[in-house]
């Protein structure tokens, strides 16, 4: 594994882990916050706004860096473009918090659409059994996103359903990054 590959894998892991930990911490300290009812972006306003928005913007900045590093090693343009757009969408979720309205919603929709596609698309860049896991994680995220769009929550709440969109993407980021660090094929 090249030094560039190890850096790419580490950044992928770091982006996912730091966002996950910041999100879980902020959810636990915000009075009255209910993971089943509150959407993740509710952390982007009020007393938790600075930490949450910084964390998600940092994640969004790291993703295009990953895209450049992956492009340098793979020379494939489509994954590069998808990752750059995904990173910009993630960044915009933090730059335009939920109280901004339409810009936030647009960024969230792009994030929820591009993330699972990238996750599934990594099948072709991954070794087995990771490649199959990535497809399953992407499909779970797409299913949850579809249910969320149509407000079909099965009584668990929109906040919980949104986490079923996001958690598979974070798991993918950690696993994909680990695979890069260890070495793929």
N, C-alpha and C positions, 0 to 999 in steps of 0.2 A: 504494500500500500504506500502510495506516495505521500509526502508531507501535505500536499494540497488536498488529497483525499481525506486524510485524517482531520484536517482543519474543517473541511466541508461537513464531514460526519459530526464532528464536535459541535459546530454551529447549529446544525439541525437538532441535535439532542438538546443543546442549551436553550434554543428558542422555545421549544416545546415545554421543557421542564420548568424554566423560569416563569412562563406564563401560567402553567398549571398551578404551581405553588403560590404565586401571587394571587391568582383567582381564588383558590381554596382558602388562603389566609384571610383575604378581604371578606369573603362570604361569611367566615366564622366570626369576624369582629364587628360587622355592621349590624347594629340593633334592628331587630324585626325582619332581617333578610331571610327569605324562605326559598331554598333551592328548588322546591317544587313549583313555586308560583313566580318568583322573580326571575327575569331573564338575565343572562350574564352581563349584558350591557348596562343594567341598572347600577352596576358597580362603577360605571364611568361618570356618574354625577354625584354630587354631595361630598361627604367626608372621605370617601375612598377614591375619588376621581383622579387625583394626581398619580397615585400608585398604579391604579388600573390602566389609565390611559398611557402612562409611560411604558408599562409592561407590554401592552398590545402594540404600541407604536414601535418599540424595540423589536418585537417579533416581526412586525411588518418590514422593518429595515433589514433584518437578517435574511428574510426569504429571498429578496432580489440578489443579495450577496451570494446566497447558495446557488441561485440561478446562474450567475456569472461563473462560479467555480465549476458547476456541473457542465455548463456550455464549453468551458475550456477543456474539460476532459472528454466529453462525449461528442461535441461538435453538432449536436442536434438542436435545431432551432425551435421546434414546437414545444418541448418541455421548458425551454428557456423562457419563451413568451408566456406560457401558462403560469410559471412560477413568478415571473415579474408582476403580472397582473394580479395574482393571488396575494403577493406581498403588498402591493399598493392598496388593494382592497382591505387587507388586514390593518394596514396603517391608517386608512381613512376611518375605520371603525373607532379608533382612538382619537383621531384629529377632529372628527365630527361626532361627539357623544350623542347618546340617544335623545337628549333634549333638543338637538339641532333638527331632528325630523327626517326629511326626505333624503338628505345626503347620507345620514347614518344608515337608514333603511336600505338604500342602494348599495352601500359598502357591505352591509351585512349579507344581503342577498347574493352579491358577487362572491363573498367569502364562502358562503354556504353552498354555492354552485360550483365554484372552481376547486375547492378543497377536496371533495370526494372524487372529482374527475382526475385530479393529480394523484390522489391516493391509488385509484384503480389503474391509472396509466403507469404507475411505478412498477406494475407487474412485469413489464418488459425490461426493466433495469434491475431486477431483483432475483436473488436465487431462491429456490424452493426450500422450505415451505413458506418463507416470507412472502413470496409473490402471491400465493393464495390468500394469506392473511390480509394482505393489503387490499385485495379485491373485496373480501368480506367486510373489512372495515369501511371501505368506500361505499359499499352497498347499504350497510347499516346507516351510514350518515345520509345517504340519498333517501332511504325510506323514512327516516326520522324527519328530514327536511320536507318531504312531501306531506307527511302527516301534520307537521307544524304549519305549513302553508294553508292547509285546509282546516286548521284548528281541530284536528282529531287527536285528542290527548288521552283518551281511555281513562280519564279521571286522575291522571298523574300530574297534571298541570303543565303549562307551556314552558315554565322554567326547566323542569325535568326533561321534557322532550328536547328543548334546545341543547341541553347537555349531551343528549344522545346523538346530536349532530356533531358537536365539537369534540367530545372525548375521543371518539375513534380517530379523528384527525391528529390529536395530540399523541395518541398511542402510536399512530403511523409515524409521526415525526421522530419519536424516540427510537422506534424499531428500525426505521429507514436509516437514521443517522448511525445507529449501532452497526447495521449491516455495512455501511460505507466504511466505518472505522475498522471493522474486522476484515473487510474485503469481500466484494461480491463474487461472482462466478468463479 
